[in-house]
Amino acid sequence: MAPYAAHAQCLDMRRGDRLDWRFEASTALAFEIHYRESNALLAPVVRNATTDSGTFEAREPAAYCVTWEAGAAGATLAYRLLLRAATR
């Protein structure tokens, strides 16, 4: 990733779906999971300067975007997203 560049991966999630994420980067990155509701941008997961991994459960059906943002030095990024459908 170039300095201050962002990379996003978006996916549709239904209520109760779970998203497992893991990433490796050459430096800590800003990370968030967000979605739109009307004109509002809602971000239930926000991390600054992290190399975090975790699981997120959707509370609302929406198109969720996972976003990484590099700082001044730029970064290399490798990630894995695993969407687990809610049991109905």
Secondary structure, 3 states (H helix, E strand, C coil): CCCCCEEEEEEEECCCCEEEEEEEECCCEEEEEEEEECCEEEEEEEEEEECCEEEEECCCCEEEEEEEECCCCCCCEEEEEEEECCCC
